[in-house]
Amino acid sequence: MSQRFNSLSNHTKGLVLISLAALMWSTGGLFIKILEFDAYQISFFRSVIAGLTIFFIVKFKKENVNFKFDLISNLCAISYSGILILFVIATKLTTAANAIFLQFTAPIYLLFLEPVFLKTKFKLSNLITIVFCFIGMMLFFFGKLEMGDITGNILAICSGICFALFSLFLKWKKMKSNNQSDLGSVIIGNFLVGLIMFPFIFNNLYFDLSQFSALLYLGIFQIGVSYMIFNAGLKYVSATESMIIAMLEAVFNPIWVFIGVGERPSDYAILGGVIIFVTIFIHNIISVRKNKFRIAD
């Protein structure tokens, strides 16, 4: 499997890695809903475990971790911590559908921010893909996208802005450091979440075995390993494209909910999921072919 993966083009590797990260992220909503913890407790334990996971994996692989505190590194860590905190709180306050839908407004911001900050070419194909993805997502939550809690909806939108900014800053940092691994900002971002959340939970640090198992999964796999995979994939694709691929999270999220609690998506949701999946699949195929043509030229 490793040999076959290494034989892929760099761009295709990026598509595969970010798709895998999106699949792992998609399991978060289910655990956040079923855990009998408040948003502050989940954010604290999940992020501290994730930070330790990434740190020890990097040390085990004998790689250097660069803990830099320059402007871009700090912006990466702050925007990353914003994603984690805001999404968990939003998911607790409003519906999971509202939270994930509003978080994935991120590609819209990147579509215009990336050409300005990173001097990349504005691609009409990205705009078309985003339009079709959002049509699919509107169908996905048709009849379920309620006003919900206003605060939760606003925080979900802010989480999407943080997601866009994190991808933008991380890509910017990679361009300045010649695509060197920069997990230091992710580790700092996770511990920053723990630091921010600790005052809210220091009187309530108790949990049972089942809760601990769920928190371990969230910290190690759903956040820790997944962001390492995302970080590795981002050096091969643009920030905007990474957000488009990450929309797969919105497709798989209700599948895990159905498996976990038996909640069946509506027919509109199934149709919307198909539209998103097919749109991203076509976008990826076209991108791979264009990349091959560029290599041939």
N, C-alpha and C positions, 0 to 999 in steps of 0.2 A: 504494500500500500504506500509506504514511504517513497519507494523508488518511482512508482507511478505518479505520485504527487510532484516529486522533484522534476519529472519530465515535462510538466505543464509550463506554459509561458508565465512570466511574472504576473501579468495582468489577470490571467485565469486563476493563479494562486490567490490573488487578492479577493477575487469574487467568491471563491470557495471558502476562504477563511472568514470573511465577514458574514457570509450566509450561515456558517456554523455558529459564529458568535450570536447572531440574531436568534437562532434556534434555542440557544441556551438562555438568552435573555428572556425569551417568551414564557419561560416557566415561572418567572418571578411573581406575576400577578396572582396566580393561584395560591402560592405560599403566603403572600402578604395578606390575602383575604382570609385564609383558614387559620393562620396563627393567631392565637388569643393574646397578642401583644399589641401595644399601641405603636404608632408610627415611629416614635422616638426610640423605643426599645429595639425594634427591627432594624432601624437605620444604624444604631450604635453597634449592635452585635454583628450584623451582616458586614459592615464596612471594616471593623477591626479584624474580623476573621479573614476578609478578602485581602486586606493590607498585609497581614502576616503570611497568607498563602503565597502571594506574589513574591514577597521578599525571600521566603525560604526556597521557593522554586528557582528563583534567579541565582541564589547562593549555591543551591545544589548543582545547577548547571555551570557553576563557576564563571558566571558572567559578572561584569562590573555594573553596579547600579550607580548612576550619576544623579545625586540629589542636588540639583541646581536650583537657585532661588533668584534667577533673573526674571525679567518682566514676563516673558512668554511662558516660562515654566510655572510661575505663580498663577498666571491666567488659566493655564491648563488644569492645575490642581483645584483652583476655586470653581471653575465651570464644571469640572468632573464631580466635585462634592455637591454642587447644586443639582446635578442630574439625580443623584442618589437620594438626597434628602427630599427634594420637591416631589419626585414621583411617588415615593412611599407615602408621604402625607396626602398627596392628591388621591391615591388609590384608596386610602382609608376614608377620606371625606366624601368622595364622589364615586360613581360606578367605575369599575375597571375599564369598561369600554370608553367612557369619557376620558379617563386618564391616559390611556394608550393612544386614543385618537388625537387628542390635543397635543400630546408629546410629539407625535409624528408630523407636526407642522414644521419640524426642523428642516427638512429639505427646501422648503420655500425660502427660509432665511439664507440658507447656504447658496442657493441658486444665484442670489444677488451679491452676497458677501464675498464669496470665493473669488470671483473675477476682480473685485475691487482690491482685496487684501493680498491675494496670492498671484494676481495678474494672469489667471488662467483664462482660456478662451470660453466665452459663453456658448454653450451647446444647446441648440434647439431640441436635440433628441432628449436631453435631460428634462427640459421643460415639458415636452410631450409625455414623457414617462411619468413625471410627477402628477400631471393633470389626470392621467388614466388611473394612477394609484389612488388619488383622492376621490375620484368617482367610485372606485371599488370600495374604498373605506366608508364613504357615505352610505353605500348600499349595505356594507358590512354591519353598520350600526343603525340602520333605518328602523325607526320605531322604538329604538332603545336609547338613542342619544338625547337624554332628558337634560333639562337645565341643571338638575342635581344641585349640589351645594356650590354656590357661586365661588366661594373661597377655593374649593377643590379644583374647580375648572380653571381658575386663574393660575393656581400653582402648577397645574398640568401644562398650561401654555408656557409658563416660565421654565418648566423642566425641558420643554422642547427647545426653547431659546438657548438654555445651557448646553443641551446636546449638540446643537448646531455650532455654538461657540467652541465647545470642547474639540469637536472634529476639526474645526478651522484652525484653532491654536496648535493642536497636535500636529496637523499636516504642515503648518507654518514652521513649527519647531523642527520637524524632520527635514524639511527643505534646507533649513539653516545649518543642520548638523549632518548633512549628507546621509539621511535616512538611518542614522544610528538609532539603536533601541533606546527608548526613553520611558521606561516603566517607573522611573523615579517619581515623576509627576503623579502617576496613578497611585503609587504607594502613599505618597504624601496626601493626595486627595482623599484616600480612604481613611487615613488616620485623622485628617482634618474633620471628617464627618463624625468620627468617634469623639473628638475633642469638643465639637459643637453640641453633640447630643448628650454628653456625659452629665451636665448639670440637670438635665431633665429626667435622668433615669438612675442616678446614683443611689437612690433609696429603694430601687426595685430591680435588683440584679439577679433575681432568682428565676430558675426555669427547671422544668422536668426533662426527662430523657428524650421524649418525643419532640418537645420544643427545641431542645439542643440539637437533635438530629436535623430538624428542618433548618435551623440557623446555620449549621455546618454546611449543608447543601447550598444554601443561598450565598454564604460567604465564599466557599471554596470554588464552586462550579458556576453558579448563576452570575456572580460578579467577578471573582478572582481570575479563574482560568479563562473565562469568556473575554474579559478585557485584554488579557495577554494575547489572545487570538486576534481580537479586533486590532490591537496595536500592531501586530505582525502584518495583518492584511492591509492596513491603511497605507503602508509605504508603496503599495503597488497600484492603488487607485486614487482618484480624486476624493476630496472631502464630500462633495455633493453626491458622487456616485456611491460612496460608502453609506450615506444616509438613505439613498434609494433602495439599496440592497437590504439595509437594516429594517425596512418596512415589512420584511418577512416575519418579523416578530409579531406584528398585528394579525397575521394569518394564523400562526401557530398558537397564539395565546388562548383563543377560545377552544382549541382542540384539547389543550391540557386541562382547561376548566371542565370540559365535557368528560374527560377520562377521570378527573379527580372528584368531581361532585355531581356528575350526571347532567349538567346543564347543556342542553342541545341548542346550537346556534340556529337562528331563523333561516328560512330559505333565502332571504335577502342577504344575510351574512355569508352564507355558503357561496352565493353568486358573486358577492363582493370579493371574497377570498380567492375565488377562481380568477377574477379579473386582475387582481393584484399579482397573483403568482404568475399568470401568463404574461402580463406586462413586464415584470422583472425578468422573466426567463427570456423573452424576446430581446429586451434591452441588453442582457448579458451576452446573448448569442451574437448580436450585432456588434457589441463592443469587442468581443473576442476576434471576430472576423476583421474588423477595422484594424485591430492591433496586429494581426497577422500580415495584413496588407502593408502596414507601415514598416514591419520588420523586413518584408520582402523587398520593399523599395529601398 
